[in-house]
Amino acid sequence: MRELDVKEITRNVKEMCIEANYFLSEDMKQALAAAVCCEKSPLGKQILEQLRDNLKIAGEDMIPICQDTGMAVIFVEVGQDVHFRGGILEKAIQEGVQQGYLEGYLRKSVVEDPVDRKNTNDNTPAVIHYEIKEGSNVTITVAPKGFGSENMSRIFMLKPSDGLEGIKEAILTAVKDAGPNACPPMVIGVGIGGTFEKCALMAKKALTRPVNKRSEIPYICELEKEMLQRINGSGIGPGGLGGTVTALAVNIDTYPTHIAGLPVAVNICCHVNRHVTRTI
């Protein structure tokens, strides 16, 4: 049994909140560079180049890459052979978010009640998802989610008879309805199957998969490619001002479901698609 002090969790979460908001992940850097090369619209290409300039300035001057530094979404994979000491894991994660947003001078965007709307002033609480794994490591992914794109996300409770064509139509509907509001070029996470909440969780987690890594399921891999091609043919383009690069990737995950259902969730993210992963 491995013992791990929760102070290590707090320290890493704090650092990851700052890192995710100041620096783009390597896969996203590569995707944006490729987008500049293949964008056919002069205006679209100019917008993409401006986005890359913004990222460069953010990294050099240590300022957030976007003014909306998001609500912290955290995925925690805990090895079953780990024993935490020194406190409660949940509290340690929330403290890390609090420290990261305060010390990193990141915008505090969380309200403690969805109706009363009083700001918590430290961006907590985060939304945390836990998963128990084999082994003695703890893997943490911090994915701050801005609400310009989050508000454009959708869940479709399709009928089994809607099939693959219904899934495609749902994805395209969500993207077209989002239009410029999701700060394109977008990354689209899709969850298919499970239940109402399971497909939404899959769609959110799919956004953290490297955008250059395709699904290992052959038909899903082909679906990801087809959807990316059709979305980029929609004409929405960078910034919603027209062009051939509306999306940088479509990441799809699936799960078994009930005989009477076909849940589909589409979680849209903007061009920064912030995420950082560490294994402790």
C-alpha positions in Angstrom: 0.0 0.0 0.0 1.4 3.4 -1.1 0.9 6.4 1.2 0.4 9.8 -0.4 0.1 13.0 1.5 -2.8 15.1 0.3 -0.6 18.2 0.3 1.0 16.7 -2.9 -2.5 16.7 -4.5 -3.1 20.3 -3.5 0.2 21.4 -4.9 -0.2 19.7 -8.2 -3.8 20.8 -8.7 -2.7 24.4 -8.0 0.1 24.3 -10.5 -2.1 22.6 -13.1 -4.8 25.2 -12.8 -2.3 27.9 -13.6 -0.5 25.9 -16.4 -3.8 25.0 -18.2 -4.8 28.7 -18.2 -1.4 30.1 -19.3 -0.2 27.5 -21.8 -1.8 25.5 -24.6 -1.3 21.8 -24.6 1.2 20.4 -27.2 -1.5 18.6 -29.2 -3.5 21.8 -29.5 -0.4 23.8 -30.6 0.1 21.3 -33.4 -3.5 21.4 -34.4 -3.6 25.2 -34.6 -0.3 25.2 -36.6 -1.8 22.7 -39.1 -5.1 24.8 -39.3 -3.1 27.9 -40.3 -1.6 25.9 -43.2 -4.8 24.4 -44.5 -7.3 27.3 -44.0 -8.3 28.5 -47.4 -10.0 31.8 -46.4 -7.6 34.7 -46.2 -9.7 36.2 -43.3 -9.9 32.8 -41.6 -6.1 32.4 -41.9 -5.6 35.8 -40.4 -7.8 35.0 -37.5 -5.9 31.8 -36.8 -2.6 33.6 -36.9 -3.9 36.1 -34.4 -5.0 33.3 -32.1 -1.5 31.9 -32.3 0.0 35.3 -31.5 -2.3 35.5 -28.5 -1.0 32.2 -27.3 2.6 33.3 -27.7 2.0 36.5 -25.8 0.1 34.7 -23.0 3.0 32.3 -22.5 5.7 34.9 -22.6 3.9 37.4 -20.3 2.3 34.8 -18.0 -1.2 35.9 -18.6 -4.3 33.8 -19.3 -4.8 32.7 -22.9 -8.5 33.6 -22.5 -10.3 36.0 -20.1 -12.8 33.3 -19.3 -10.5 31.1 -17.1 -13.4 28.6 -16.8 -15.0 26.4 -14.1 -12.4 23.8 -13.1 -13.4 20.3 -14.2 -11.1 17.7 -12.8 -10.9 14.0 -13.6 -9.1 11.9 -10.9 -8.0 8.3 -11.5 -7.1 6.8 -8.2 -5.1 3.6 -7.9 -6.8 1.2 -5.4 -3.5 0.7 -3.7 -3.1 4.3 -2.6 -3.8 5.5 0.9 -4.2 9.2 1.4 -3.0 10.8 4.6 -3.1 14.2 6.1 -6.6 15.1 5.1 -9.5 14.4 2.8 -8.9 14.0 -1.0 -11.9 16.1 -2.0 -10.8 19.0 0.3 -7.2 18.8 -1.0 -8.4 19.1 -4.6 -10.7 22.1 -3.9 -7.9 23.8 -2.0 -5.6 23.3 -4.9 -8.2 25.0 -7.2 -8.6 27.8 -4.7 -4.8 28.4 -4.5 -4.3 28.2 -8.3 -7.0 30.7 -9.1 -5.9 33.1 -6.4 -2.1 32.9 -6.9 -2.4 32.7 -10.7 -4.6 35.8 -10.8 -7.3 33.9 -12.8 -10.8 35.2 -13.1 -13.2 33.8 -10.5 -16.3 32.8 -12.3 -18.1 30.4 -9.9 -21.3 31.4 -8.0 -22.3 29.4 -4.9 -26.0 29.2 -5.9 -27.3 29.0 -9.5 -30.2 31.3 -8.7 -28.8 33.8 -6.0 -25.6 34.2 -8.1 -23.2 35.2 -5.2 -19.6 34.7 -6.3 -17.5 32.4 -4.2 -14.5 34.6 -5.0 -12.0 31.7 -5.4 -13.5 29.7 -8.3 -14.5 26.8 -6.1 -16.1 24.4 -6.0 -14.6 22.5 -8.9 -16.5 19.7 -10.6 -14.7 16.5 -9.8 -15.1 13.1 -11.4 -13.4 10.1 -9.7 -12.5 6.7 -11.1 -10.9 3.8 -9.3 -8.1 2.1 -11.2 -5.5 -0.7 -10.6 -2.1 0.2 -9.2 -0.8 2.8 -6.8 -0.7 6.0 -8.9 -3.0 9.0 -9.0 -3.6 10.6 -12.4 -5.2 14.0 -12.4 -6.5 15.9 -15.4 -7.5 19.6 -14.9 -9.7 20.9 -17.7 -11.0 24.5 -17.1 -14.1 24.9 -19.1 -15.3 28.3 -20.3 -19.0 28.8 -20.7 -19.1 30.4 -24.1 -18.7 27.0 -25.5 -20.2 25.1 -22.5 -23.5 26.9 -23.1 -23.6 25.6 -26.7 -23.4 21.9 -25.6 -26.4 19.5 -26.1 -27.8 16.2 -25.1 -30.1 14.2 -27.5 -32.1 11.3 -26.2 -32.5 9.5 -29.6 -34.5 6.4 -30.4 -32.5 3.3 -31.3 -34.1 3.4 -34.7 -32.4 6.8 -35.3 -29.2 4.9 -35.7 -25.9 6.2 -37.0 -27.6 8.8 -39.2 -29.4 10.2 -36.2 -26.1 10.5 -34.3 -24.6 12.3 -37.2 -27.5 14.7 -37.5 -27.4 15.4 -33.7 -23.7 16.3 -33.9 -24.1 18.6 -36.9 -27.2 20.2 -35.3 -25.3 21.1 -32.1 -22.3 22.5 -34.1 -24.5 24.6 -36.4 -26.5 25.9 -33.5 -23.3 26.9 -31.7 -22.0 28.8 -34.7 -19.7 31.6 -33.7 -20.7 31.5 -30.0 -18.3 28.7 -29.2 -15.3 30.6 -30.4 -14.3 28.4 -33.3 -12.3 26.6 -34.4 -13.8 24.1 -32.0 -13.0 20.8 -30.5 -16.1 18.6 -30.3 -16.4 15.9 -27.6 -19.2 13.3 -28.2 -20.5 10.7 -25.9 -22.7 7.9 -27.3 -24.5 5.4 -25.1 -24.9 4.8 -21.4 -27.5 7.0 -19.8 -28.4 10.7 -19.7 -25.6 11.6 -17.4 -23.1 9.0 -18.6 -23.1 10.2 -22.2 -22.5 13.8 -21.0 -19.6 12.7 -18.9 -18.1 10.8 -21.8 -18.4 13.9 -24.1 -16.7 16.1 -21.5 -13.8 13.6 -21.0 -13.5 13.1 -24.7 -12.3 16.7 -25.0 -9.2 15.8 -22.9 -8.1 13.1 -25.4 -5.2 14.4 -27.6 -6.8 15.8 -30.8 -4.3 13.8 -32.9 -5.5 10.5 -31.4 -8.4 8.7 -33.1 -10.7 6.1 -31.6 -9.5 2.5 -31.6 -13.0 1.4 -32.6 -12.9 1.2 -36.5 -16.4 2.6 -37.2 -16.1 5.3 -34.5 -12.7 6.3 -36.0 -14.4 6.7 -39.4 -17.3 8.6 -37.8 -14.8 11.0 -36.2 -13.2 11.6 -39.6 -16.5 12.1 -41.4 -17.9 14.5 -38.8 -14.7 16.6 -38.9 -14.9 16.8 -42.7 -18.6 17.7 -42.7 -18.3 20.3 -39.9 -15.3 21.9 -41.7 -17.5 22.1 -44.8 -20.2 24.0 -42.9 -18.5 27.3 -43.7 -18.6 28.6 -40.1 -14.9 29.0 -40.1 -12.5 30.6 -37.5 -14.2 33.2 -35.3 -17.5 32.3 -37.1 -16.5 34.6 -40.0 -16.3 32.0 -42.7 -13.6 29.5 -43.7 -12.7 25.9 -44.0 -11.5 25.2 -40.4 -14.5 25.2 -38.2 -13.3 22.4 -36.0 -9.8 21.0 -35.1 -11.1 17.6 -34.0 -14.1 15.4 -33.2 -13.4 13.0 -30.3 -16.1 10.3 -29.8 -16.4 7.8 -26.9 -19.0 5.1 -26.5 -20.5 3.0 -23.8 -23.1 0.2 -23.6 -26.7 1.4 -23.3 -30.3 0.2 -22.7 -32.3 -1.6 -25.5 -34.8 1.3 -25.6 -32.3 4.2 -25.8 -29.6 6.0 -27.8 -28.3 8.9 -25.7 -25.9 11.3 -27.5 -24.1 14.2 -25.8 -22.2 16.9 -27.7 -19.8 18.9 -25.5 -18.3 21.7 -27.5 -15.0 23.5 -26.6 -13.4 26.6 -28.0 -10.0 26.7 -29.8 -7.9 26.6 -26.6 -9.5 23.3 -25.3 -7.5 23.6 -22.0 -6.3 20.4 -20.3 -3.3 19.3 -18.3 -2.6 15.8 -17.1 -0.2 14.6 -14.4 0.5 11.3 -12.8 1.6 11.3 -9.2 
